[in-house]
């Protein structure tokens, strides 16, 4: 662990790399002043790192609503009353005033959207849960004061945005969406073109300007002061622009993330930075830096499409091969695992893992099950699938089958999320067994709305508590799996993960925590078949193993375990002396 002085030295080195020696030194003095201003507030978090008890729910601030009450209050009450302490962390998606993209076009970084509540509601939530704030710092709303000041000619904001010449060659630039890269705007200095990676309402910020960087660092520090334990850096890969390059994952971007980490670790030790980069695995894990100096967590983007593909084909081969080849992280880093989110299921992360034919097969099944497909511009006039827009439960379900079968298959998939090395993030609609929201798509005209339904609290509670309903089946069993997982040291985010082969229809792996001498063998049947499995080398003391989920006992024979997995069965096996 670096000392504060070593962190300050690294901040200076990174500033000099990004801005040059002279300018970097000048910016460093201002960063130091900011750091000292917040450092004296004693913002250190009591918990310095994650463990097996860290389970995060991902939700909009108004995913659960009721009349006459701020949605943030309803969210806190529902989670507190119905998850019985099994969830300890909440990612509240952007809760700031916004103009589009369901919150990701932020108008004011330092205000709470009054439709959701106020800062006091965020503070109350943070008293019960560890909170993840979104830092949507690649871009800001066209309706923000910052952009209005830019257009009016305020010199303080003149260089807060990336002006560009539309006659230049932008063919090398990586484009996440099939929309124009530049947007024409009228300013008091005449017509200008500004860089808009995602939409004409999301104006990219210019990190070449030191005033912008200092403003962003100040905002991140205020988020921590407001109770954030985690800071999610949204779309961070696009932060630095340079013609003639892809303008994604540039070294300047990595250095800026490293500056943010060092600043936050000085003013609030225990703060965790998570980078959101929906890209192939090699690029994604580059945000770990050297394993100690950049993001603490990175999103595990291949997991959602590979898990979906395994259950759709009833073949876990690709999932097993990928999981088996995951490199261990350092003690300072780990993965953030998820299956569903407010966005769709990205397919770019499985480039080089699944063939185009296999991706297309997923696309067709998603369409058959009521979903949609979003496409990206390849830069050569062609398009390819970028994201599958569907509720994850429906993506896994076969039309016409029973709720019990839907729940069984879905919960088996969710068990993979809970079993993997890293911290699990559970989308609230997965926890609650929600379905496709086609009305939402019709209302907004956006495919992603299919998995963003706003739930009426009283109706939700009635369904969740109704024995035998789909919501009840999923919510009840999901909570049980979580409660078992959080008591096992083998599921520590940094515990080792060893994948082994039993049958192509089964994901088989061992999670081991050497420090606590704890080991769990995970078996997940991704098929509707009965699958016989033989496991050798179980040489720990005792003649039996116990399934932690059901407490069922299995006998070993000279270190060999033979059993048959029923359709979509999940076993978490641990040596037992009982």
Legacy VTK file of the C-alpha trace (Angstrom):
# vtk DataFile Version 3.0
C-alpha trace
ASCII
DATASET POLYDATA
POINTS 578 float
0.000 0.000 0.000
1.425 3.347 -1.062
1.842 6.142 1.443
0.047 9.458 0.953
3.292 11.060 -0.193
3.838 8.287 -2.734
0.293 8.807 -4.015
0.912 12.537 -4.362
4.104 11.809 -6.296
2.214 9.489 -8.645
-0.493 12.113 -9.172
2.204 14.584 -10.259
3.813 12.045 -12.609
0.498 11.244 -14.245
-0.447 14.901 -14.608
2.898 15.582 -16.276
2.350 12.656 -18.659
-1.097 13.896 -19.682
-0.491 17.663 -19.759
3.266 18.086 -20.055
5.741 18.995 -17.318
5.058 22.714 -16.915
1.270 22.537 -17.126
1.193 19.323 -15.098
3.065 20.954 -12.217
0.640 23.883 -12.212
-2.392 21.588 -12.163
-0.771 19.517 -9.400
-0.783 22.492 -7.035
-4.535 22.902 -7.572
-5.172 19.168 -7.137
-3.178 19.236 -3.905
-5.335 22.082 -2.588
-8.484 20.109 -3.416
-7.104 16.996 -1.737
-6.176 18.870 1.426
-9.605 20.497 1.597
-11.371 17.115 1.676
-8.703 15.114 3.522
-9.333 17.054 6.700
-12.982 15.928 6.717
-12.033 12.375 7.780
-14.024 10.575 5.090
-12.247 7.227 5.518
-14.586 4.251 5.169
-14.696 1.659 7.942
-14.474 -1.237 5.496
-11.408 -1.112 3.281
-12.095 -3.951 0.826
-14.818 -6.327 -0.351
-15.567 -9.842 0.887
-18.078 -12.680 0.400
-20.794 -10.682 2.162
-20.806 -7.953 -0.481
-23.914 -8.433 -2.630
-25.084 -5.461 -4.689
-28.520 -4.708 -6.112
-28.561 -2.543 -9.253
-31.619 -0.308 -9.507
-33.039 2.968 -10.645
-34.084 5.284 -7.858
-37.707 4.883 -8.953
-37.807 1.181 -9.858
-40.228 0.789 -6.934
-42.850 3.509 -6.560
-45.895 4.347 -4.478
-48.173 7.349 -4.286
-47.290 10.115 -1.882
-43.737 9.006 -1.133
-40.321 9.766 -2.613
-39.249 6.692 -4.634
-35.865 6.607 -2.883
-37.713 6.162 0.424
-39.835 3.367 -1.068
-36.717 1.660 -2.395
-35.011 1.751 0.980
-38.098 0.487 2.787
-38.689 -2.374 0.362
-35.088 -3.589 0.453
-34.893 -3.240 4.224
-38.184 -5.033 4.881
-37.969 -7.800 2.286
-34.307 -8.759 1.854
-33.710 -9.383 5.569
-30.187 -8.034 5.562
-29.044 -10.373 2.774
-28.253 -7.419 0.489
-25.635 -5.000 1.805
-24.966 -2.778 -1.235
-27.071 -0.807 -3.702
-26.084 0.729 -7.015
-28.537 3.572 -7.504
-28.378 4.406 -11.199
-28.044 8.151 -11.966
-30.323 9.951 -9.539
-29.471 13.452 -10.739
-31.649 15.793 -12.827
-31.394 14.651 -16.451
-32.689 15.376 -19.941
-32.570 11.957 -21.678
-31.234 8.379 -21.636
-33.006 7.530 -18.358
-30.543 9.529 -16.303
-27.293 9.286 -18.254
-27.638 12.802 -19.699
-26.942 14.578 -16.429
-28.040 18.206 -16.095
-26.503 18.806 -12.663
-24.033 16.399 -11.061
-24.606 17.751 -7.551
-28.386 17.711 -7.268
-30.847 14.892 -6.653
-33.688 14.604 -9.147
-36.670 15.939 -7.146
-38.879 13.267 -8.738
-36.814 10.712 -6.769
-36.253 12.533 -3.507
-33.457 14.642 -2.026
-29.948 14.268 -0.650
-31.358 13.283 2.734
-32.905 10.194 1.100
-29.551 9.220 -0.372
-27.921 9.724 3.024
-30.594 7.565 4.684
-30.032 4.817 2.125
-26.277 5.032 2.730
-26.830 4.442 6.451
-28.294 1.000 5.692
-26.354 0.009 2.565
-23.033 0.611 0.858
-23.981 2.828 -2.083
-22.592 3.004 -5.593
-22.935 6.427 -7.259
-22.709 6.871 -11.002
-20.027 9.262 -12.159
-21.282 10.018 -15.675
-18.166 11.984 -16.506
-17.513 11.281 -20.184
-20.371 13.588 -21.140
-23.004 15.946 -19.753
-26.478 17.033 -20.856
-26.895 19.700 -23.520
-29.286 21.328 -21.025
-26.648 21.592 -18.278
-25.479 24.955 -17.005
-21.978 24.032 -18.118
-23.041 23.711 -21.758
-25.271 26.782 -21.603
-22.316 28.798 -20.285
-20.142 27.422 -23.090
-22.661 28.502 -25.739
-23.057 31.950 -24.190
-19.296 32.532 -24.319
-18.374 32.366 -20.642
-14.565 32.073 -20.838
-14.496 29.757 -17.797
-16.367 27.141 -19.844
-14.990 27.887 -23.319
-12.842 24.753 -23.365
-15.039 22.398 -21.313
-16.193 20.643 -24.504
-14.438 19.113 -27.511
-14.798 21.288 -30.576
-14.058 19.567 -33.889
-13.814 20.263 -37.604
-16.430 18.248 -39.528
-14.090 18.142 -42.529
-11.480 16.086 -40.675
-11.177 12.302 -41.074
-12.913 10.446 -38.225
-12.839 6.992 -39.810
-10.547 5.529 -37.127
-12.780 6.587 -34.218
-14.537 3.765 -32.369
-18.298 4.316 -32.473
-20.555 2.637 -29.892
-23.753 3.701 -31.642
-24.866 4.279 -35.228
-25.309 8.038 -34.696
-23.344 11.123 -35.880
-20.117 11.721 -33.960
-20.300 15.524 -34.202
-23.228 17.788 -33.390
-23.653 21.341 -34.737
-24.507 23.981 -32.118
-24.998 27.724 -32.211
-22.812 29.763 -29.858
-22.175 33.475 -29.414
-18.919 32.799 -31.283
-20.785 31.383 -34.240
-21.522 27.856 -35.412
-19.477 25.129 -33.722
-19.296 21.356 -33.942
-18.922 19.473 -30.670
-18.015 15.846 -30.034
-21.017 13.683 -29.026
-20.031 10.032 -28.688
-23.471 8.798 -27.582
-26.133 11.302 -28.661
-26.666 14.962 -29.519
-27.949 15.476 -25.962
-24.780 14.009 -24.394
-21.926 16.439 -24.985
-18.463 14.952 -24.418
-16.295 16.694 -21.843
-12.834 17.970 -22.723
-10.218 16.610 -20.339
-7.474 18.521 -22.116
-8.797 21.457 -20.110
-7.473 21.463 -16.547
-10.466 23.417 -15.275
-12.731 20.580 -16.369
-10.534 17.963 -14.685
-10.501 19.892 -11.406
-14.285 20.296 -11.513
-14.724 16.546 -12.002
-12.321 15.686 -9.164
-14.257 18.029 -6.894
-17.530 16.313 -7.861
-16.104 12.845 -7.147
-14.947 14.037 -3.733
-18.415 15.442 -3.003
-19.972 12.095 -3.940
-17.841 10.412 -1.298
-18.843 13.088 1.190
-22.499 12.302 0.362
-21.992 8.644 1.268
-20.695 6.860 -1.837
-18.557 3.801 -1.122
-18.343 2.848 -4.817
-17.911 5.218 -7.752
-18.876 3.834 -11.149
-17.041 5.629 -13.953
-19.543 5.418 -16.806
-18.330 4.977 -20.416
-14.883 5.961 -19.215
-12.978 4.458 -22.149
-13.949 7.358 -24.426
-12.641 10.091 -22.112
-9.639 11.249 -24.192
-9.916 12.157 -27.879
-7.136 12.160 -30.459
-7.594 12.228 -34.233
-5.890 9.398 -36.088
-6.547 6.990 -33.227
-9.558 4.977 -32.079
-10.080 7.525 -29.264
-10.887 4.700 -26.887
-8.669 3.271 -24.120
-5.926 5.800 -24.839
-3.065 5.994 -22.352
-4.203 9.458 -21.274
-7.527 7.935 -20.218
-5.787 5.333 -18.065
-3.610 8.003 -16.448
-6.665 10.124 -15.620
-8.364 7.151 -13.940
-5.172 6.578 -11.950
-5.234 10.225 -10.841
-8.836 9.814 -9.708
-7.959 6.699 -7.716
-5.017 8.323 -5.950
-6.992 11.466 -5.133
-9.873 9.440 -3.677
-7.600 7.091 -1.732
-5.992 10.074 -0.045
-9.224 11.845 0.896
-11.386 8.756 1.574
-9.490 5.474 2.012
-11.778 2.539 1.256
-13.496 4.201 -1.710
-13.789 1.728 -4.600
-13.548 2.760 -8.249
-15.311 0.604 -10.815
-14.877 1.228 -14.544
-17.673 0.582 -17.027
-16.210 -0.368 -20.407
-18.440 -2.598 -22.533
-15.646 -3.912 -24.738
-13.722 -7.152 -25.374
-12.133 -8.717 -22.298
-8.520 -7.715 -23.004
-9.420 -4.028 -23.247
-11.754 -4.274 -20.264
-9.172 -5.672 -17.854
-6.611 -3.078 -18.971
-8.394 -0.780 -16.494
-6.892 -2.781 -13.645
-3.667 -1.006 -14.608
-0.780 -2.752 -12.855
-3.227 -4.308 -10.402
-2.737 -1.663 -7.742
-3.043 1.744 -9.366
-6.229 2.029 -11.434
-9.743 0.546 -11.139
-10.465 -1.658 -8.131
-13.285 -3.437 -9.987
-14.071 -3.909 -13.674
-17.340 -5.155 -15.093
-17.298 -8.782 -16.205
-19.012 -8.130 -19.533
-18.556 -11.560 -21.183
-20.485 -13.287 -18.371
-24.048 -12.249 -19.395
-23.875 -13.364 -23.050
-21.877 -16.526 -22.293
-24.292 -17.610 -19.558
-27.229 -16.890 -21.848
-25.632 -18.865 -24.666
-24.910 -21.814 -22.366
-28.539 -22.161 -21.292
-29.970 -21.485 -24.751
-27.797 -24.219 -26.291
-27.689 -26.427 -23.154
-23.928 -26.495 -23.607
-21.559 -24.819 -21.117
-18.404 -25.366 -23.185
-17.736 -21.723 -24.100
-18.660 -20.505 -20.633
-16.440 -23.114 -18.981
-13.454 -22.419 -21.249
-13.715 -18.677 -20.679
-14.191 -18.992 -16.897
-11.295 -21.443 -16.704
-8.965 -19.029 -18.438
-9.781 -16.014 -16.290
-6.594 -14.683 -14.787
-6.500 -14.206 -11.043
-6.537 -10.588 -9.960
-4.401 -8.910 -7.324
-5.513 -8.579 -3.722
-6.456 -4.959 -4.568
-8.705 -5.791 -7.546
-11.542 -8.073 -8.570
-14.348 -8.432 -11.092
-17.849 -7.011 -10.855
-20.093 -9.809 -12.072
-23.590 -9.329 -13.423
-26.049 -11.003 -15.785
-28.699 -8.343 -16.310
-28.618 -4.587 -16.015
-30.445 -1.419 -16.997
-28.839 -1.871 -20.409
-29.139 -4.931 -22.598
-26.843 -7.926 -22.983
-23.762 -6.669 -24.822
-22.302 -9.022 -27.432
-19.067 -7.177 -28.241
-17.357 -8.721 -25.193
-17.665 -12.220 -26.736
-15.816 -11.272 -29.914
-13.201 -13.984 -30.342
-15.084 -16.306 -27.980
-18.308 -16.944 -29.878
-18.479 -17.162 -33.657
-20.676 -14.809 -35.667
-23.013 -17.757 -36.266
-23.307 -18.411 -32.518
-24.020 -14.738 -31.831
-26.625 -14.718 -34.582
-28.284 -17.776 -33.053
-28.621 -15.827 -29.784
-30.038 -12.886 -31.723
-32.729 -15.079 -33.298
-33.720 -16.636 -29.964
-33.953 -13.208 -28.349
-36.284 -12.063 -31.113
-38.398 -15.231 -30.732
-38.752 -14.479 -27.001
-39.996 -10.933 -27.456
-36.706 -9.048 -27.397
-34.973 -6.583 -29.686
-31.468 -6.098 -31.053
-29.426 -2.883 -31.166
-26.718 -2.484 -33.809
-23.441 -0.597 -33.980
-21.841 1.147 -36.937
-18.659 -0.681 -38.022
-17.261 2.351 -39.828
-17.310 0.654 -43.240
-20.994 1.042 -44.011
-21.964 -2.200 -42.275
-23.603 -2.825 -38.914
-23.362 -5.664 -36.437
-25.250 -6.611 -33.245
-24.121 -4.553 -30.295
-26.683 -5.362 -27.635
-29.571 -7.769 -27.022
-32.473 -5.890 -25.464
-34.588 -8.267 -23.437
-35.439 -9.096 -19.857
-32.966 -11.813 -18.784
-35.708 -14.094 -17.442
-37.514 -13.982 -20.779
-34.246 -14.462 -22.669
-33.852 -17.777 -20.820
-37.512 -18.861 -20.936
-39.239 -21.016 -23.517
-42.720 -19.706 -24.388
-45.493 -21.837 -22.947
-43.505 -23.618 -20.243
-44.516 -23.627 -16.574
-43.466 -20.953 -14.088
-41.627 -23.649 -12.131
-39.494 -24.504 -15.177
-38.838 -20.809 -15.918
-37.797 -20.210 -12.322
-35.609 -23.311 -12.147
-33.625 -22.427 -15.268
-33.368 -18.749 -14.335
-32.167 -19.446 -10.799
-29.566 -21.874 -12.137
-28.219 -19.055 -14.290
-28.235 -16.674 -11.329
-26.289 -19.228 -9.264
-23.424 -18.803 -11.735
-23.416 -15.093 -10.949
-23.199 -15.893 -7.226
-20.518 -18.555 -7.707
-17.995 -16.681 -9.828
-14.816 -15.004 -8.628
-15.677 -11.358 -7.946
-18.487 -9.247 -6.487
-22.026 -10.092 -7.689
-24.312 -7.330 -8.940
-27.978 -8.331 -9.169
-30.322 -6.244 -11.285
-33.470 -5.539 -9.321
-35.726 -6.960 -12.049
-33.811 -10.244 -11.852
-34.116 -10.383 -8.066
-37.858 -9.751 -8.403
-38.589 -12.031 -11.365
-39.796 -9.304 -13.740
-40.709 -9.878 -17.395
-40.422 -8.009 -20.705
-41.975 -4.542 -20.565
-43.248 -4.022 -24.108
-45.457 -1.141 -23.000
-42.350 0.672 -21.828
-40.760 0.279 -25.260
-43.891 1.625 -26.947
-43.984 4.572 -24.580
-40.340 5.627 -24.945
-39.473 4.278 -28.389
-36.257 2.830 -26.893
-35.413 -0.859 -26.856
-33.674 -0.659 -23.465
-36.985 0.240 -21.819
-37.941 -3.435 -22.098
-36.057 -4.061 -18.842
-36.660 -0.790 -16.984
-40.241 -1.092 -15.756
-41.339 1.025 -12.790
-43.044 -1.249 -10.259
-45.961 -0.315 -8.026
-44.868 -1.219 -4.518
-48.172 -2.628 -3.221
-48.708 -4.722 -6.368
-45.112 -5.917 -6.227
-45.333 -6.919 -2.583
-48.551 -8.807 -3.231
-46.939 -10.790 -6.071
-43.684 -11.389 -4.200
-45.533 -12.753 -1.177
-48.026 -14.854 -3.171
-46.814 -18.414 -2.691
-46.157 -20.196 -5.975
-46.159 -17.075 -8.155
-43.208 -16.590 -10.485
-41.979 -13.574 -8.521
-42.313 -15.509 -5.266
-40.475 -18.570 -6.606
-37.557 -16.474 -7.825
-37.335 -13.960 -4.969
-37.544 -16.592 -2.230
-34.958 -18.964 -3.692
-32.665 -16.123 -4.742
-32.557 -14.795 -1.172
-31.800 -18.286 0.133
-28.864 -18.684 -2.261
-27.534 -15.279 -1.263
-27.765 -16.094 2.449
-25.789 -19.321 1.901
-23.170 -17.623 -0.256
-22.455 -14.831 2.208
-21.490 -17.330 4.922
-18.849 -19.119 2.809
-15.274 -17.826 2.759
-14.701 -19.821 -0.430
-16.877 -17.253 -2.200
-14.642 -14.345 -1.216
-14.186 -12.196 -4.359
-10.463 -12.958 -4.391
-10.713 -16.688 -3.620
-9.285 -18.832 -6.401
-11.419 -20.289 -9.161
-10.570 -23.607 -10.809
-12.813 -24.833 -13.629
-12.774 -28.533 -14.468
-14.659 -30.676 -16.979
-17.393 -33.150 -16.099
-19.922 -32.874 -18.944
-20.536 -30.187 -21.553
-23.963 -29.590 -19.988
-22.433 -28.741 -16.611
-20.380 -25.785 -15.397
-18.026 -27.334 -12.827
-15.554 -25.432 -10.692
-13.916 -25.173 -7.304
-13.718 -21.975 -5.309
-10.950 -22.072 -2.712
-9.910 -19.664 0.015
-6.488 -20.834 1.169
-6.317 -18.343 4.043
-9.472 -19.773 5.609
-8.981 -23.360 4.400
-12.413 -23.231 2.760
-13.380 -24.936 -0.506
-16.691 -25.280 -2.347
-17.270 -27.351 -5.476
-19.857 -25.759 -7.762
-21.941 -27.788 -10.218
-24.563 -26.128 -12.419
-26.589 -28.133 -14.925
-27.403 -25.768 -17.832
-29.641 -28.346 -19.519
-33.078 -29.912 -19.144
-31.474 -33.363 -18.947
-30.517 -35.610 -16.065
-26.718 -35.529 -16.183
-24.507 -38.118 -14.438
-21.336 -36.588 -13.012
-18.198 -38.149 -11.549
-15.720 -36.015 -9.607
-12.353 -37.395 -8.569
-9.675 -36.010 -6.303
-11.893 -35.043 -3.375
-9.202 -35.996 -0.900
-10.080 -33.793 2.037
-10.982 -35.531 5.320
-14.395 -37.121 5.575
-16.384 -39.614 3.561
-19.200 -37.276 2.646
-19.912 -33.895 1.135
-22.896 -31.664 1.808
-24.806 -29.477 -0.606
-24.900 -26.104 1.126
-28.130 -25.104 -0.614
-30.261 -28.097 0.409
-28.086 -29.718 3.127
-28.347 -32.977 1.182
-25.458 -35.380 1.903
-23.487 -37.338 -0.734
-21.113 -40.213 -0.053
-17.612 -40.401 -1.505
-15.822 -43.575 -2.519
-12.030 -43.305 -2.132
-12.147 -39.593 -2.957
-14.543 -40.069 -5.877
-18.047 -38.607 -5.927
-20.680 -39.960 -8.303
-24.091 -38.354 -8.605
-26.757 -37.326 -11.113
-27.787 -33.713 -11.582
-31.460 -33.163 -12.331
-32.463 -30.541 -14.934
-31.061 -27.110 -14.017
-29.891 -28.378 -10.632
-27.268 -26.409 -8.716
-24.976 -27.946 -6.090
-22.548 -26.115 -3.822
-20.639 -29.015 -2.303
-18.473 -28.822 0.784
-16.607 -31.531 2.681
-18.546 -32.667 5.739
-17.701 -34.618 8.862
-21.352 -34.982 9.837
LINES 1 579
578 0 1 2 3 4 5 6 7 8 9 10 11 12 13 14 15 16 17 18 19 20 21 22 23 24 25 26 27 28 29 30 31 32 33 34 35 36 37 38 39 40 41 42 43 44 45 46 47 48 49 50 51 52 53 54 55 56 57 58 59 60 61 62 63 64 65 66 67 68 69 70 71 72 73 74 75 76 77 78 79 80 81 82 83 84 85 86 87 88 89 90 91 92 93 94 95 96 97 98 99 100 101 102 103 104 105 106 107 108 109 110 111 112 113 114 115 116 117 118 119 120 121 122 123 124 125 126 127 128 129 130 131 132 133 134 135 136 137 138 139 140 141 142 143 144 145 146 147 148 149 150 151 152 153 154 155 156 157 158 159 160 161 162 163 164 165 166 167 168 169 170 171 172 173 174 175 176 177 178 179 180 181 182 183 184 185 186 187 188 189 190 191 192 193 194 195 196 197 198 199 200 201 202 203 204 205 206 207 208 209 210 211 212 213 214 215 216 217 218 219 220 221 222 223 224 225 226 227 228 229 230 231 232 233 234 235 236 237 238 239 240 241 242 243 244 245 246 247 248 249 250 251 252 253 254 255 256 257 258 259 260 261 262 263 264 265 266 267 268 269 270 271 272 273 274 275 276 277 278 279 280 281 282 283 284 285 286 287 288 289 290 291 292 293 294 295 296 297 298 299 300 301 302 303 304 305 306 307 308 309 310 311 312 313 314 315 316 317 318 319 320 321 322 323 324 325 326 327 328 329 330 331 332 333 334 335 336 337 338 339 340 341 342 343 344 345 346 347 348 349 350 351 352 353 354 355 356 357 358 359 360 361 362 363 364 365 366 367 368 369 370 371 372 373 374 375 376 377 378 379 380 381 382 383 384 385 386 387 388 389 390 391 392 393 394 395 396 397 398 399 400 401 402 403 404 405 406 407 408 409 410 411 412 413 414 415 416 417 418 419 420 421 422 423 424 425 426 427 428 429 430 431 432 433 434 435 436 437 438 439 440 441 442 443 444 445 446 447 448 449 450 451 452 453 454 455 456 457 458 459 460 461 462 463 464 465 466 467 468 469 470 471 472 473 474 475 476 477 478 479 480 481 482 483 484 485 486 487 488 489 490 491 492 493 494 495 496 497 498 499 500 501 502 503 504 505 506 507 508 509 510 511 512 513 514 515 516 517 518 519 520 521 522 523 524 525 526 527 528 529 530 531 532 533 534 535 536 537 538 539 540 541 542 543 544 545 546 547 548 549 550 551 552 553 554 555 556 557 558 559 560 561 562 563 564 565 566 567 568 569 570 571 572 573 574 575 576 577
